[in-house]
Amino acid sequence: MTGWLFVFAAGLAEVAGVIAMNAIKQRPSALAYARLIACFGVSFGLLSLGLKSGMSIAIAYAVWVGIGTVGAVVVGILRYGESARPLRLFFVALVLAAVVGLKLIG
């Protein structure tokens, strides 16, 4: 169970990294780059800890990428006013379905 918590936290850190990337796009600064490096460093570190729990790399990676992808889309919609068109949401749902499917088939 601890492995799953690490992978989930790694996915959230990945989303924070995406927010940091957007901050660099808006106003580049040394602090913004430091946040980006820190967020992605924490994300990779937590993913590594999740894998040490014995979790399958394929499942852990799929969950990590899924959280990062879906999280980035949600943050983009809610925080940056990006499109929430039904077709876009459909494809985000496909990402989630793929992650869940991979977990179910082990």
Secondary structure, DSSP 8 states (H G I E B T S, - for coil): -HHHHHHHHHHHHHHHHHHHHHHHHHS--HHHHHHHHHHHHHHHHHHHHHHHTT--HHHHHHHHHHHHHHHHHHHHHHHH-----HHHHHHHHHHHHHHHHHHHH-
